[in-house]
Amino acid sequence: MVELEKKSSDELKKRVRKRNRGKKNDLQKVEDEEEETHNVEENVDGIQNKIEKKVKKVKKLQGRCKTEEEEEVEAKEEVEEDEKKVVVVSKGIMTNETFESLNLSEQTFEAIKAMGFEHMTQIQAGSIPPLLEGKDVLGAARTGSGKTLAFLIPAVELLFKERFSPRNGTGVIVICPTRELAIQTKNVAEELLKHHSLTVSMVIGGNNRRTEAQRIANGSNLLIATPGRLLDHLQHTKGFIYKHLKCLVIDEADRILEENFEEDMNKILKILPKTRQTALFSATQTSKVQDLARVSLTSPVLVDVDDGRRKVTNEGLEQGYCVVPSEKRLLLLISFLKKNLNKKIMVFFSTCKSVQFHAEIMKLINVESCDIHGGLDQNRRTKTFFDFMKAEKGILLCTDVAARGLDIPAVDWIIQYDPPDKPTEYIHRVGRTARGEGAKGKALLVLIPEELQFIRYLKAAKVPVKELEFNEKKLLNVRSALEKYVANDYNLNKTAKDAYRAYIAAYNSHSLKDIFNVHRLDLQAVALSFCFSSPPKVNLNIESGAGKVRKARNQQARNGFSPYSPYGKVKSTPKEA
């Protein structure tokens, strides 16, 4: 009996040990499975990482192997994508602040009311108060923002409070880049001075110097000037009293420096009294503008009403470009102008000769037009400018002399027939339309296929443009008739040859030679656009290709100029006071 119980007990112990061993084996299996799963996951992660690295490597290699055609297609796609992303966020150029709140003299306030203004624009609200307090101002604002009044109102108030009279000489000088802008600024100043006894005059190239000197000697409290003529009078006009100068205004400073007046400006600043108030206004803040601000301003208040906005052009502006073969450019222009005779249109060309030639072509096809360029005498330029300004419709053919600062009302279209030298020039050209609060306008840039990469520069400069298609079948077929006119008329033939030569010379001097390369031009196609069946025999005097392109690229690199930095190197701005 005892043996049986012992045997049963041993068997029970064996069963328990066996069951425990089974549990241990099961637990080990689970742990082994978990470890195996973990190892598999690690392997999968490793494989995924390797795949991702290889994909990146392949993409990188693909990027290096892009052809020029692929880059052009990509440029188009990027621009189209950018158009979808652009969100116009704008409070407009007007503010709720009134001119009445400025505590201006009764004479100035009455003049402003007579001009029809009640509320200030952003640049006026930002600039006038510090200028009235005697502070220096560095103003950045797009064209059509009302900056002429932003500096003229404080200038008039300063002269009034200082009790200036003709015997005190000149108290305020305003420097403008072009004669036309100076004329327009003087007209606004005369309206502001309607109820004051202060005197205003203007000195610009093309006017009678002796008459100007006499006016200065008689006492001009407010003097509007272009840089070259102002320097001339400062150096040579004996009766010029400027020792009492209280304020210097430099308008459109970037354009003044673009026109190679940098040396003149430095000389002017050395001659004028150092103790004075200075206001500097500019649509773009280039490195040269920053240099000028550094030497001319003291602890300036920075007024930048455009800071952070998505677009550098006017809000009501629709912008487009079309890609046209060289030989079809003239036909496109003629067809467009014929279709829009009831509109107000400005057409920009790169040279005076080109303006002259196309003005003659307009006469042949019975399209009324007027023209402004540097080759005209000042009286004709002034008359043409004011006639076009007052007109409800019309066509103005012009060079960039008309591209800055001029306030021409209700321009419907800006056509850039010849491409601008750089994005800043594009911005200034299209600034002639959609000016002011709620204004609308359209702009068209004409490019040949070789120039499409210029769109990258515009995109980098925050200029949204979309491609516009044109129907070749709808272009007016007037080429053969125009070629006959040019072939049979000696004077017209000479004008066409001069324009052809000037166009190629301007192309050769373009700052963006990686895009606008004269050696890639199809001269046969260019000749057709100037109504020649074959390239005329003219001395082009073009420097040999590759070296000049390399030289231009090196120069652009030194200046920090690229599709991603369309304004070049921009140094740090003066701190706000």
Secondary structure per residue as TSV (DSSP state, phi and psi in degrees):
chain	resnum	aa	ss	phi	psi
A	1	M	-	360.0	-44.8
A	2	V	H	-63.3	-41.6
A	3	E	H	-63.3	-38.5
A	4	L	H	-63.4	-43.9
A	5	E	H	-63.1	-39.6
A	6	K	H	-64.2	-40.9
A	7	K	H	-64.1	-42.8
A	8	S	H	-62.4	-40.6
A	9	S	H	-64.5	-41.8
A	10	D	H	-62.9	-41.6
A	11	E	H	-63.8	-39.0
A	12	L	H	-63.3	-42.6
A	13	K	H	-62.7	-41.0
A	14	K	H	-60.4	-42.6
A	15	R	H	-63.4	-41.3
A	16	V	H	-62.8	-44.8
A	17	R	H	-62.5	-39.6
A	18	K	H	-64.7	-42.8
A	19	R	H	-62.6	-41.7
A	20	N	H	-64.0	-40.8
A	21	R	H	-61.9	-37.4
A	22	G	H	-63.2	-41.7
A	23	K	H	-64.1	-41.3
A	24	K	H	-61.9	-42.5
A	25	N	H	-62.8	-41.3
A	26	D	H	-61.8	-44.7
A	27	L	H	-62.0	-41.0
A	28	Q	H	-63.7	-39.8
A	29	K	H	-60.5	-45.0
A	30	V	H	-59.8	-46.2
A	31	E	H	-62.7	-39.9
A	32	D	H	-63.5	-41.7
A	33	E	H	-63.7	-42.2
A	34	E	H	-61.7	-43.0
A	35	E	H	-63.3	-40.9
A	36	E	H	-64.0	-42.4
A	37	T	H	-60.1	-44.6
A	38	H	H	-60.0	-42.8
A	39	N	H	-63.5	-40.7
A	40	V	H	-62.3	-44.3
A	41	E	H	-60.1	-42.8
A	42	E	H	-61.8	-40.7
A	43	N	H	-63.6	-42.4
A	44	V	H	-61.0	-46.4
A	45	D	H	-58.2	-43.4
A	46	G	H	-61.9	-43.5
A	47	I	H	-63.6	-42.4
A	48	Q	H	-61.4	-42.9
A	49	N	H	-60.6	-43.0
A	50	K	H	-62.9	-42.4
A	51	I	H	-61.4	-45.6
A	52	E	H	-60.1	-42.6
A	53	K	H	-62.3	-42.2
A	54	K	H	-65.9	-39.6
A	55	V	H	-60.9	-45.7
A	56	K	H	-59.7	-41.7
A	57	K	H	-63.6	-43.9
A	58	V	H	-62.8	-43.7
A	59	K	H	-61.3	-41.2
A	60	K	H	-61.8	-45.0
A	61	L	H	-64.8	-38.5
A	62	Q	H	-62.9	-39.7
A	63	G	H	-60.8	-37.2
A	64	R	H	-72.2	-23.5
A	65	C	T	-98.0	14.8
A	66	K	-	-67.7	139.5
A	67	T	-	-86.4	169.4
A	68	E	H	-61.9	-38.3
A	69	E	H	-63.0	-42.3
A	70	E	H	-63.1	-38.6
A	71	E	H	-63.9	-40.2
A	72	E	H	-63.9	-43.6
A	73	V	H	-61.8	-43.4
A	74	E	H	-62.4	-39.9
A	75	A	H	-60.0	-44.1
A	76	K	H	-60.8	-46.9
A	77	E	H	-62.3	-40.1
A	78	E	H	-62.8	-42.8
A	79	V	H	-63.6	-44.7
A	80	E	H	-62.1	-41.3
A	81	E	H	-64.2	-39.2
A	82	D	H	-63.8	-38.2
A	83	E	H	-60.4	-38.2
A	84	K	H	-67.4	-33.6
A	85	K	H	-81.5	-24.2
A	86	V	-	-64.5	123.7
A	87	V	-	-117.7	118.5
A	88	V	-	-78.0	112.0
A	89	V	-	-114.7	102.5
A	90	S	-	-144.3	137.0
A	91	K	-	-93.9	6.4
A	92	G	-	81.3	174.3
A	93	I	S	-92.2	-11.8
A	94	M	E	-88.6	156.6
A	95	T	E	-124.6	174.7
A	96	N	E	-88.9	-2.9
A	97	E	E	-78.4	135.4
A	98	T	E	-100.9	157.6
A	99	F	G	-66.7	-26.8
A	100	E	G	-62.9	-29.9
A	101	S	G	-72.2	-8.9
A	102	L	G	-85.2	-8.5
A	103	N	-	56.1	50.5
A	104	L	-	-79.4	166.3
A	105	S	-	-63.5	152.8
A	106	E	H	-59.9	-37.8
A	107	Q	H	-62.6	-45.6
A	108	T	H	-68.0	-42.7
A	109	F	H	-63.1	-40.0
A	110	E	H	-63.7	-38.8
A	111	A	H	-65.5	-40.6
A	112	I	H	-64.7	-41.7
A	113	K	H	-62.1	-41.0
A	114	A	H	-64.7	-27.4
A	115	M	T	-79.8	-8.9
A	116	G	T	91.0	18.0
A	117	F	-	-105.4	136.0
A	118	E	-	-121.7	-47.7
A	119	H	E	-103.0	152.6
A	120	M	E	-89.4	153.9
A	121	T	E	-82.0	172.6
A	122	Q	H	-61.1	-44.4
A	123	I	H	-67.0	-33.6
A	124	Q	H	-69.4	-45.5
A	125	A	H	-64.3	-30.7
A	126	G	H	-83.8	-29.8
A	127	S	H	-97.4	-40.0
A	128	I	H	-61.6	-48.6
A	129	P	H	-56.4	-50.5
A	130	P	H	-64.8	-33.7
A	131	L	H	-67.2	-38.0
A	132	L	H	-64.9	-27.4
A	133	E	T	-83.4	-3.3
A	134	G	T	90.5	10.1
A	135	K	-	-84.7	155.2
A	136	D	-	-77.0	148.2
A	137	V	E	-134.1	135.0
A	138	L	E	-112.3	108.2
A	139	G	E	-105.7	131.6
A	140	A	E	-122.5	117.7
A	141	A	-	-157.2	148.5
A	142	R	-	-67.2	165.7
A	143	T	T	-67.6	151.0
A	144	G	T	78.2	19.1
A	145	S	S	-99.1	-0.1
A	146	G	S	88.5	25.8
A	147	K	H	-76.8	-17.3
A	148	T	H	-61.4	-47.3
A	149	L	H	-68.4	-27.0
A	150	A	H	-60.7	-31.9
A	151	F	H	-105.4	-23.9
A	152	L	H	-73.9	-37.5
A	153	I	H	-61.8	-50.5
A	154	P	H	-61.8	-34.1
A	155	A	H	-63.4	-45.9
A	156	V	H	-65.2	-42.7
A	157	E	H	-63.2	-39.0
A	158	L	H	-62.3	-47.8
A	159	L	H	-63.3	-38.2
A	160	F	H	-66.9	-44.9
A	161	K	H	-69.6	-30.9
A	162	E	T	-81.7	-1.8
A	163	R	T	54.4	48.8
A	164	F	-	-69.1	143.6
A	165	S	-	-135.6	168.8
A	166	P	G	-52.4	-34.8
A	167	R	G	-70.8	-16.9
A	168	N	G	-79.4	-11.0
A	169	G	-	80.7	-145.2
A	170	T	-	-95.7	125.5
A	171	G	S	-104.0	-27.4
A	172	V	E	-136.8	132.9
A	173	I	E	-118.8	131.1
A	174	V	E	-114.1	120.8
A	175	I	E	-102.2	126.6
A	176	C	-	-118.3	152.0
A	177	P	S	-73.9	-29.5
A	178	T	S	-129.6	159.9
A	179	R	H	-62.7	-43.0
A	180	E	H	-62.6	-41.1
A	181	L	H	-67.2	-36.8
A	182	A	H	-62.7	-42.9
A	183	I	H	-61.2	-44.9
A	184	Q	H	-66.1	-40.5
A	185	T	H	-63.1	-41.0
A	186	K	H	-62.6	-39.6
A	187	N	H	-62.7	-41.1
A	188	V	H	-65.8	-41.4
A	189	A	H	-61.4	-40.5
A	190	E	H	-63.4	-36.7
A	191	E	H	-65.9	-40.4
A	192	L	H	-67.1	-31.0
A	193	L	T	-91.0	8.6
A	194	K	T	-54.3	-37.1
A	195	H	T	-105.5	8.1
A	196	H	S	-104.1	161.6
A	197	S	-	-98.4	10.1
A	198	L	-	-72.0	155.2
A	199	T	-	-108.5	147.3
A	200	V	E	-136.1	141.3
A	201	S	E	-148.5	175.7
A	202	M	E	-137.8	139.6
A	203	V	E	-127.3	117.2
A	204	I	-	-142.2	154.9
A	205	G	T	-61.5	143.2
A	206	G	T	98.3	-20.8
A	207	N	S	-88.6	164.5
A	208	N	-	-68.7	116.6
A	209	R	H	-66.1	-38.7
A	210	R	H	-64.3	-41.6
A	211	T	H	-62.7	-41.8
A	212	E	H	-61.7	-44.8
A	213	A	H	-60.5	-37.7
A	214	Q	H	-65.6	-42.4
A	215	R	H	-63.3	-41.5
A	216	I	H	-62.8	-44.1
A	217	A	H	-63.7	-32.2
A	218	N	H	-73.8	-14.4
A	219	G	H	105.9	101.4
A	220	S	-	-113.4	104.6
A	221	N	S	-64.8	-42.0
A	222	L	E	-116.9	118.8
A	223	L	E	-116.4	122.4
A	224	I	E	-100.3	132.3
A	225	A	E	-149.8	156.4
A	226	T	-	-95.2	154.0
A	227	P	H	-58.3	-48.6
A	228	G	H	-61.7	-45.9
A	229	R	H	-70.6	-35.7
A	230	L	H	-61.9	-46.6
A	231	L	H	-60.0	-40.7
A	232	D	H	-57.2	-48.0
A	233	H	H	-69.2	-37.9
A	234	L	H	-61.6	-35.1
A	235	Q	H	-85.8	-28.2
A	236	H	H	-126.4	-14.6
A	237	T	-	-89.0	112.2
A	238	K	T	-67.6	-34.9
A	239	G	T	-86.0	12.7
A	240	F	-	-81.7	105.8
A	241	I	-	-95.1	103.6
A	242	Y	-	-122.5	7.3
A	243	K	T	-68.2	-18.9
A	244	H	T	-96.1	15.6
A	245	L	-	-57.2	127.6
A	246	K	-	-103.3	-28.9
A	247	C	E	-150.7	138.1
A	248	L	E	-118.4	129.0
A	249	V	E	-115.5	127.6
A	250	I	E	-112.8	107.5
A	251	D	-	-96.9	143.5
A	252	E	S	52.0	52.2
A	253	A	H	-58.6	-37.7
A	254	D	H	-63.2	-38.4
A	255	R	H	-71.3	-37.3
A	256	I	H	-57.5	-43.4
A	257	L	H	-74.2	-31.7
A	258	E	H	-65.1	-31.9
A	259	E	T	-83.2	17.1
A	260	N	T	64.5	33.4
A	261	F	-	-96.4	13.2
A	262	E	H	-59.1	-44.8
A	263	E	H	-65.2	-42.8
A	264	D	H	-61.0	-42.0
A	265	M	H	-63.7	-41.1
A	266	N	H	-62.6	-39.7
A	267	K	H	-67.3	-41.1
A	268	I	H	-61.1	-45.2
A	269	L	H	-63.8	-32.3
A	270	K	H	-71.3	-34.0
A	271	I	H	-77.9	-41.2
A	272	L	S	-70.0	153.7
A	273	P	-	-56.2	139.5
A	274	K	S	-76.6	-30.4
A	275	T	S	-86.4	97.6
A	276	R	S	-163.0	164.9
A	277	Q	E	-91.3	143.9
A	278	T	E	-133.0	137.0
A	279	A	E	-124.7	129.7
A	280	L	E	-125.0	122.4
A	281	F	E	-117.9	140.6
A	282	S	E	-155.8	140.5
A	283	A	S	-76.1	-30.7
A	284	T	S	-128.2	144.5
A	285	Q	-	-101.4	82.3
A	286	T	-	-84.0	171.5
A	287	S	H	-63.2	-36.3
A	288	K	H	-66.0	-38.6
A	289	V	H	-63.1	-42.0
A	290	Q	H	-63.3	-38.6
A	291	D	H	-63.7	-43.8
A	292	L	H	-64.7	-41.0
A	293	A	H	-61.2	-38.1
A	294	R	H	-64.1	-38.4
A	295	V	H	-90.0	-16.3
A	296	S	H	-109.9	-19.5
A	297	L	-	-108.8	150.0
A	298	T	S	-122.0	116.5
A	299	S	S	43.0	59.1
A	300	P	-	-74.1	153.2
A	301	V	E	-85.7	124.4
A	302	L	E	-88.9	119.3
A	303	V	E	-113.6	101.0
A	304	D	E	-119.9	92.9
A	305	V	T	-79.0	-7.7
A	306	D	T	-104.4	5.1
A	307	D	T	-60.4	126.1
A	308	G	T	81.9	0.7
A	309	R	-	-75.6	154.8
A	310	R	S	-75.6	-27.0
A	311	K	-	-126.2	142.1
A	312	V	S	-93.7	-5.2
A	313	T	S	-101.9	168.0
A	314	N	-	-62.5	144.2
A	315	E	T	-65.2	-34.2
A	316	G	T	-85.1	14.3
A	317	L	E	-97.6	122.5
A	318	E	E	-92.8	124.0
A	319	Q	E	-119.8	135.1
A	320	G	E	-144.2	166.1
A	321	Y	E	-138.3	152.3
A	322	C	E	-131.0	143.5
A	323	V	E	-100.6	116.3
A	324	V	-	-129.6	134.1
A	325	P	-	-60.0	147.3
A	326	S	G	-50.1	-43.3
A	327	E	G	-68.6	-14.6
A	328	K	G	-102.1	-3.5
A	329	R	H	-58.9	-50.7
A	330	L	H	-63.2	-40.3
A	331	L	H	-63.8	-38.7
A	332	L	H	-63.5	-45.8
A	333	L	H	-61.3	-47.8
A	334	I	H	-61.2	-45.9
A	335	S	H	-61.8	-41.9
A	336	F	H	-64.9	-47.7
A	337	L	H	-66.1	-39.5
A	338	K	H	-61.1	-35.8
A	339	K	H	-77.5	-20.1
A	340	N	T	-122.2	41.8
A	341	L	T	-66.9	-18.8
A	342	N	T	-91.7	8.2
A	343	K	S	-105.8	166.7
A	344	K	E	-103.1	114.6
A	345	I	E	-129.9	137.7
A	346	M	E	-114.6	130.5
A	347	V	E	-116.7	122.8
A	348	F	E	-99.4	133.6
A	349	F	-	-121.6	161.9
A	350	S	S	-84.0	-19.7
A	351	T	S	-138.4	157.4
A	352	C	H	-62.3	-41.6
A	353	K	H	-61.4	-37.9
A	354	S	H	-67.7	-39.0
A	355	V	H	-61.1	-46.3
A	356	Q	H	-60.3	-45.2
A	357	F	H	-62.7	-47.9
A	358	H	H	-70.0	-27.1
A	359	A	H	-64.3	-39.0
A	360	E	H	-67.2	-39.0
A	361	I	H	-63.6	-40.0
A	362	M	H	-59.8	-38.3
A	363	K	H	-63.7	-41.2
A	364	L	H	-64.3	-32.1
A	365	I	T	-100.3	12.9
A	366	N	T	60.7	42.1
A	367	V	-	-112.1	115.7
A	368	E	-	-70.5	132.9
A	369	S	-	-152.1	163.0
A	370	C	E	-127.3	165.2
A	371	D	E	-142.0	146.7
A	372	I	E	-133.0	128.5
A	373	H	-	-159.3	170.8
A	374	G	T	-66.7	-14.7
A	375	G	T	-82.2	-6.4
A	376	L	S	-90.2	151.2
A	377	D	-	-72.0	159.7
A	378	Q	H	-62.2	-38.2
A	379	N	H	-61.0	-43.5
A	380	R	H	-69.0	-40.3
A	381	R	H	-59.7	-44.9
A	382	T	H	-63.9	-46.0
A	383	K	H	-62.3	-45.6
A	384	T	H	-61.3	-43.4
A	385	F	H	-59.9	-48.6
A	386	F	H	-70.6	-34.2
A	387	D	H	-62.9	-44.5
A	388	F	H	-69.5	-36.7
A	389	M	H	-61.5	-39.4
A	390	K	H	-80.8	-20.4
A	391	A	-	-70.9	145.4
A	392	E	S	-81.8	-27.3
A	393	K	S	-146.0	162.3
A	394	G	E	151.3	171.7
A	395	I	E	-125.6	124.4
A	396	L	E	-113.2	118.6
A	397	L	E	-94.8	128.5
A	398	C	E	-153.6	162.9
A	399	T	-	-96.2	-172.6
A	400	D	G	-71.8	1.8
A	401	V	G	-59.5	-26.9
A	402	A	G	-99.9	10.5
A	403	A	S	-89.2	-9.6
A	404	R	S	-125.4	130.3
A	405	G	S	74.8	-23.4
A	406	L	-	-68.3	134.7
A	407	D	-	-100.6	89.0
A	408	I	-	-101.5	114.4
A	409	P	T	-70.7	147.9
A	410	A	T	54.3	45.5
A	411	V	-	-80.0	124.1
A	412	D	-	-82.7	-41.4
A	413	W	E	-134.6	138.2
A	414	I	E	-113.1	116.6
A	415	I	E	-106.8	118.9
A	416	Q	E	-98.2	87.4
A	417	Y	S	-68.9	-42.6
A	418	D	S	-101.7	136.6
A	419	P	-	-65.8	147.7
A	420	P	-	-70.3	163.3
A	421	D	S	-72.9	-30.0
A	422	K	S	-160.7	169.0
A	423	P	H	-55.9	-36.1
A	424	T	H	-61.4	-38.2
A	425	E	H	-67.0	-38.0
A	426	Y	H	-58.3	-47.1
A	427	I	H	-60.8	-42.3
A	428	H	H	-68.2	-36.8
A	429	R	H	-63.8	-51.2
A	430	V	H	-72.0	-11.8
A	431	G	T	-67.7	-6.1
A	432	R	T	-77.8	-13.1
A	433	T	S	-121.9	164.7
A	434	A	S	55.8	40.9
A	435	R	-	-88.1	136.7
A	436	G	S	89.7	172.2
A	437	E	T	-64.8	124.7
A	438	G	T	75.7	3.0
A	439	A	-	-74.8	149.3
A	440	K	-	-119.3	155.8
A	441	G	E	-173.4	167.6
A	442	K	E	-131.3	150.1
A	443	A	E	-135.6	138.6
A	444	L	E	-128.9	125.3
A	445	L	E	-104.5	124.2
A	446	V	E	-97.1	120.6
A	447	L	E	-123.6	147.2
A	448	I	-	-90.3	161.2
A	449	P	G	-52.9	-34.7
A	450	E	G	-68.4	-13.0
A	451	E	G	-102.9	5.6
A	452	L	T	-58.7	-30.5
A	453	Q	T	-62.8	-16.0
A	454	F	H	-60.5	-25.8
A	455	I	H	-60.5	-32.5
A	456	R	H	-60.4	-41.7
A	457	Y	H	-64.5	-41.9
A	458	L	H	-63.7	-41.3
A	459	K	H	-63.1	-41.4
A	460	A	H	-65.4	-26.8
A	461	A	T	-89.9	13.9
A	462	K	T	64.6	37.8
A	463	V	-	-108.9	108.6
A	464	P	-	-85.8	115.1
A	465	V	-	-126.0	148.0
A	466	K	E	-122.0	150.4
A	467	E	E	-75.7	135.0
A	468	L	-	-110.8	131.4
A	469	E	-	-86.0	150.9
A	470	F	-	-130.0	146.0
A	471	N	-	-93.4	109.8
A	472	E	G	-59.6	-31.4
A	473	K	G	-66.8	-22.7
A	474	K	G	-92.8	-0.1
A	475	L	S	-72.2	137.4
A	476	L	-	-66.8	129.8
A	477	N	-	-91.6	80.1
A	478	V	-	-114.6	7.9
A	479	R	H	-60.6	-50.3
A	480	S	H	-61.6	-38.7
A	481	A	H	-65.8	-42.7
A	482	L	H	-67.8	-37.5
A	483	E	H	-61.9	-37.1
A	484	K	H	-65.8	-43.9
A	485	Y	H	-57.8	-48.1
A	486	V	H	-65.4	-38.4
A	487	A	H	-69.0	-32.8
A	488	N	H	-98.8	-12.8
A	489	D	-	-107.1	114.4
A	490	Y	H	-58.7	-49.5
A	491	N	H	-64.7	-42.4
A	492	L	H	-66.6	-37.7
A	493	N	H	-61.7	-43.1
A	494	K	H	-64.8	-43.2
A	495	T	H	-61.0	-41.2
A	496	A	H	-65.3	-42.0
A	497	K	H	-63.3	-43.8
A	498	D	H	-61.5	-40.8
A	499	A	H	-67.8	-41.1
A	500	Y	H	-60.5	-47.8
A	501	R	H	-63.8	-44.3
A	502	A	H	-65.1	-37.4
A	503	Y	H	-61.4	-45.9
A	504	I	H	-68.5	-38.4
A	505	A	H	-63.8	-41.7
A	506	A	H	-64.7	-39.9
A	507	Y	H	-62.7	-40.1
A	508	N	H	-66.6	-26.9
A	509	S	T	-96.9	6.6
A	510	H	-	-60.6	140.9
A	511	S	S	-72.8	-25.7
A	512	L	-	-100.8	71.9
A	513	K	T	-72.7	-15.3
A	514	D	T	-70.1	-22.8
A	515	I	T	-103.9	-51.9
A	516	F	S	-94.7	73.9
A	517	N	-	-96.9	112.6
A	518	V	G	-60.0	-26.7
A	519	H	G	-77.6	-8.5
A	520	R	G	-98.2	-3.9
A	521	L	-	-68.8	139.4
A	522	D	-	-88.3	99.0
A	523	L	H	-63.5	-28.7
A	524	Q	H	-63.7	-45.0
A	525	A	H	-67.4	-39.5
A	526	V	H	-62.5	-42.5
A	527	A	H	-59.0	-40.8
A	528	L	H	-61.2	-34.1
A	529	S	H	-71.5	-14.3
A	530	F	T	-109.5	21.4
A	531	C	T	67.8	31.8
A	532	F	-	-110.8	134.8
A	533	S	S	-72.6	-22.6
A	534	S	S	-145.8	158.2
A	535	P	-	-56.9	127.1
A	536	P	-	-69.1	155.8
A	537	K	-	-82.8	97.7
A	538	V	-	-134.6	153.7
A	539	N	-	-82.2	107.4
A	540	L	-	-85.3	-30.9
A	541	N	-	52.0	52.6
A	542	I	-	-94.9	129.8
A	543	E	-	-67.0	144.7
A	544	S	-	-57.2	143.2
A	545	G	H	-57.3	-75.2
A	546	A	H	-56.9	-42.4
A	547	G	H	-60.7	-41.8
A	548	K	H	-68.9	-38.1
A	549	V	H	-64.6	-43.4
A	550	R	H	-61.2	-43.0
A	551	K	H	-60.8	-42.8
A	552	A	H	-65.0	-41.4
A	553	R	H	-63.9	-41.0
A	554	N	H	-62.5	-41.3
A	555	Q	H	-64.4	-42.9
A	556	Q	H	-61.6	-40.4
A	557	A	H	-64.3	-40.7
A	558	R	H	-63.5	-33.3
A	559	N	T	-89.2	2.7
A	560	G	T	70.8	26.3
A	561	F	-	-95.6	124.6
A	562	S	B	-160.6	171.8
A	563	P	T	-59.3	-23.7
A	564	Y	T	-95.3	-8.6
A	565	S	B	-137.4	71.1
A	566	P	T	-67.1	-14.9
A	567	Y	T	-99.0	-0.8
A	568	G	-	82.7	-166.6
A	569	K	-	-66.1	128.1
A	570	V	-	-117.3	115.5
A	571	K	-	-78.6	168.3
A	572	S	-	-63.3	141.1
A	573	T	-	-82.1	153.2
A	574	P	-	-59.6	143.7
A	575	K	-	-71.1	148.6
A	576	E	-	-69.1	136.8
A	577	A	-	-71.6	360.0
